[in-house]
């Protein structure tokens, strides 16, 4: 999220309730092919109860997680285990 826009009142979070376990599983699936192509073991160890609902801006959380994982894969050498 662009913090400056939010703090300046130019951006409003679109908070809504969504099921977090399904959400992170979908993100994990999005990175399976890149993990496979780079020979990186990538698994999801989720200990949250099912269902686990959160109330926040889903697109902003998705953006943050995609950026974190993209950088992790970008700077991880092949044949390394990421958890």
N, C-alpha and C positions, 0 to 999 in steps of 0.2 A: 504494500500500500504506500502511496506517496504521502508521507507524514506531513510534509509542508502544506499540501492541498487540504488535508484533513484539518490541520490546526488553523488554517486560514479560513475555514468554513466553506471551501470550494468543493468539498467532497463529503458526501454523507454515506455512512455505512448502511448497507442494505441487509439488516439483521433479519434472520428468519431461522426457524428451528429445522434442523436436518439430522439424519442419522449418521454419526461419525464413522462407525465401523465400515459401512458400505462405501462411504466417501474415501477413506484411506485405502481400502482394498482396490478401488478403481484407480487411484493414483499409482498404487504399486503395479497394477497390470499395465499401466501406461509406460512404465520403465522396464518391463521384463525383456523386451526385444533389445534395447540398448545394453542391458546387463549381459544378455546372452552373447551379443555380438562382440562385447569387450571381454568376455570370459570372466565376468564378475558374478559371484554368487550373491543374489539379492533376495532376501526373504522378509516377510512381515511377521513379526512376533507381537501380536496384539493381545493384551490381557484385560482389555476393557470388557465389561459385561455387555451382552447383546440383548436388546438394542441400547445404544448409548447416544442420547440426543444432546446436541449443543445448539446454542442460539447465537449465531454470529453471521458475518458476511461470508458466505460460502466461496464466492469468487475470489475474495481477498485471501482467504486461507489457502485456497488452491494455488494462487499465484505464489505465495510464500513457500509452500511445500515444493512446487515445481522448481522454483529457483534454487532452493536448498539441495534438492536431489540432482538437478542438472549440474550444479557445481560439484557435488560429491562425485558424480560419475566422470565429470570432466577431469578432475584432479586425482582420481583413483587409478592406480596401475592395474592392468589386467591380472586376473587370478587372485584377487583379494576378496575377502568375505566382508560384506556390509550388512549390518543388522539394524 
